[in-house]
Structures are given as structure tokens and as C-alpha cells.
Amino acid sequence: MGMSAGAGGAGGGGRRGRRSRGGKRGLVSEINVTPLVDVMLVLLIIFMVAAPMLTVGVPIDLPQTKASPMNSDTQPITISVNKEGDVYIQDQKIDVNDVVDKLKAIATTGYNERIYVRGDTTAAYGTVMKVMAQISTAGFKNIGLVTQQEQDK
């Protein structure tokens, strides 16, 4: 393949790039890619193993959780979706397409307003997601889903 660094004058220019005093070699300016390839292969294997686990659907009952209640200083805006698909902001019934306009009108802290979305267990998943998508695309940042704390049996 190539000439080794220790091969004297063979091939011409064997002393080129070296310092003449003390016999010390100059700095090697080659990039050692072996550690980079090792790290990339390990990451590839990790992602190949983890990716199928992220896409597996797990049947869960979202409205019941063991999460502890959140402590809050200010009252958040609550949006509810009942089992018929009707949307309410606080206690006022509104059309699903008017959610963003109403939120902008009543939000006191602008797009940093805390918004809680409550969905009935039997409510259409699409309706709840449509409401959340409208809120998110409008620019509101603090959106949360409210669940009922699971009762110990």
C-alpha cells in the first residue's frame, strides 16, 4: 500500500516534512476516523432497536392517571369537549372553529396563557385533537390535557 514512516530514503523524500534536528517527527495532520465510525455504528444500532418501540400502539385509557394534581397560582383557561362533541371555553358553549378567536380575546398573558383541554372519555378523539391543533397553530405554548386522578381500589 503505502510507504511506512520508518522507511528511510527509499522512494525519495523520506525525510521530507520532518525536522532535521533531534530526529523528532512533525505533527500528523490526518483525521482519525475510526472512533467516529465506531460511535456512528453504535448510534445506528441504538436507533434501529429503539425506533420500532416508539411506533407501537399501546391501548391506554387517557382520562384516568395517577398523576398528582398541579399547583397553580393563576386560573388557567379551560376548554372542554363533551361526549357529543360540543366545545366549551370555561362554561360557555362555542363553535369548534371559533376556539382561537375566543382564546385570543380572553387571554390576559398573550400566547403564554395556560390552557387546559378536557376531553370526555367517550368524546371523539378527532375533535379533541382538532381543538388542540387549532390552539397550537395559533401560537399558544402552554397547553395541557386534564385527566381525572385514578381512584385506588
N, C-alpha and C positions, 0 to 999 in steps of 0.2 A: 504494500500500500504506500505508505509514505516513509520518509526517512526519519529515524529516531533522532531525538535531540542530542544524544550522546555520540552520534556518528561524526567523527572529526571532520576533515576537509573533503570527504567524499561527496561528490555531486556538486561541488562548487558552492561557495557561500555558506559553508558550515559555521563560520564564525560570525556571520552577519547578524546584527541585532543584539549581540552580546557586548558587554563591557569588556574592555581589554584588560583592565586591572583587577586583580584578585580572583578572576575566573567566575564571578557571580553572573548568574543568568538574569536577563531582563524580565520585566513583567509580562505575563502571558495575558493577552487581551482577548482570549477566546471565551465564549459563554458556555458554561457547563449546563447543558440542557437536561441531563439525566435526572436531577432532583425535580425539575419542572414536570417532566414526563411522568415521574412516579406520583407526584401529587395529583396531576390531572387524571391519571388512571384510577387512583383511589376515589376521587370525587365522582368520576363517571360511574364506578361500581356502586357507590352510595346512592347516587340519584337513580340509577337503574333499579335498585332494590326498593327505594322509598317511593318512587312515582306511582306504581300500581296501588300502594296503600293509601295514597291521597285521593284516588278516584273511586274507591269502593264506597258504595252507598250503604249506610248503616241505618236501619229503621229505628228512629228515636221519636219520643213524644216531647216536642219542644215546650209546651206550656208548663210542664212540671219539672222543676230543677231543685237542686239542693243548694243553690247559690244563696249567699246571705244577702239581706236587704242592703241597698246602697244608702249611705248617709248623704244628705244633700242640704245645702244652705238655702238655695233658692228653689222655687217651684218650677219644674220643667213643663214644657208643653206636651200634652198627652194626646196622641192620635189613636183612636180605637177603630177596629174593624170587627163588626159583629158577624154572626153566622149567616145572615142574609147578604152580606157583602156591603152593608151600609158603612160609610166612613164618618167618624165624628172627630172634631177637634174640641178638646175638653168635653163639654156636654152638648155642643151644637152640631147638628147633622149638616154635612156639606156634600157636594158632588165630588167624586174621586178626582176629577180634572181640576178642581179649584183648590186643592191642598196647598200648592206652592204659593198662590196669591194670598190665601188666608194666613199662612205662616209668616210671610214677609210683612204682613200688616200688623201682626201681634207680637213679633219677635222684638224684644226690648234690647237684646245684646247683639243684634245683627245675625251674621252667619255662625256665630259661636254659641247660639242658643241651644240648650239641651232639649232634645226631642225624644220622647219615648213612644214607641209604637207597640200597641197592644193588639194582639190578634186572637180571636176566639179559636178554640181547639178545632172546631168544625168549619171555620172560615176557609174560603178558597185560598190556597197558597199563592196563586197568581195575583189575587187582589192585594194581599199584604205586600208582596214583592213589588207590585206596581207603585204602591204608596211609598215604599222605601226608596225605590229608584227615582221617583219624582223629587223626593226630599234631597237625595244625594246629588242628583244632577243640578239642582237649584243652587248648590254650594254650601248647604248646611253640613257641618263637620261632626257634631256630637249627636249621633243617632244611636239609639239603643232599643233592643227588644225587651219587653217586660214579660216575665213569666211568673207563675204562681209558685210559691215555695212548696216543695213536696212535703206532705204530712207523714210523719213516722207512724208505722202501724204497730 
